[in-house]
Amino acid sequence: MSLQDITDRITKAESAAGRAEGSVQLIAVSKVQPNDRVEAVLEQGHRCFGENRVQEAAGKWPTFRERFPDVALHLIGPLQTNKARQAIELCDAIHSVDRPKLAKSLARLAQEMGTCPELFIQINTGEEDQKAGVFPADADTFIAECRGLDLPVRGLMCIPPVDEEPALHFALLARIAERNGLDGLSMGMSGDFESAITLGATHVRVGSAIFGARVRPQE
Ligand SMILES: *Cc1c(COP(=O)(O)O)cnc(C)c1O
């Protein structure tokens, strides 16, 4: 696969779903990829990237940004409150707001720093113990709490369980978003982004299908 293949497939999926061309944002997930692969995608003109660790993002993106200042960086992995300030400084969007303590910390920092990335609230649609995100039953309350803190809530994010049909989780996320008046949906990865687009994804997070298999495992 290449960047062009993926963007072609996104365009086809948008059109098949009766959605406007360009309505889906491709986040190229560059975590643990060698710099030359990331650079190749930058050279092809792509400017929206995802990382799942603040530390790793801080290690590589300031340098890339010297050459490609219009890069947008999305944090898609768990965020510890002690890294929240750094995340705000580095990132244009955070997809992993998943608990009141983090929401309050982001609100306080946003006030102090006079800026805040776009935020997505992560929903643990599969109610998995090992996964971050608020359970579907707690979603409405937490979304209201974030809005009460004046946070710029762009939408919702989910990572379906590996062994289940992702479409069921995408549909659930879309329902929760709709009843809360949100239209941003961060869902769909290399194996299932077309299905996510059919179900309303506005942001797809695609890593290995663009860059190739990750060279070393994440954890
Ligand atoms: C790694 C990662 C992705 C991309 O996964 P691929 O299967 O390589 O496309 C998407 N979302 C999150 C949250 C990730 O951590």
The ligand as a Gaussian input file, in Angstrom:
#p B3LYP/6-31G(d) Opt

LIG

0 1
 C       -1.544000       2.468000      16.097000
 C       -2.886000       3.088000      16.126000
 C       -3.642000       3.243000      14.948000
 C       -3.169000       2.768000      13.584000
 O       -3.202000       1.394000      13.507000
 P       -2.950000       0.648000      12.093000
 O       -3.609000      -0.672000      12.304000
 O       -1.483000       0.559000      11.937000
 O       -3.594000       1.434000      11.052000
 C       -4.879000       3.854000      15.042000
 N       -5.368000       4.277000      16.223000
 C       -4.677000       4.164000      17.377000
 C       -5.270000       4.674000      18.630000
 C       -3.429000       3.550000      17.370000
 O       -2.748000       3.451000      18.525000

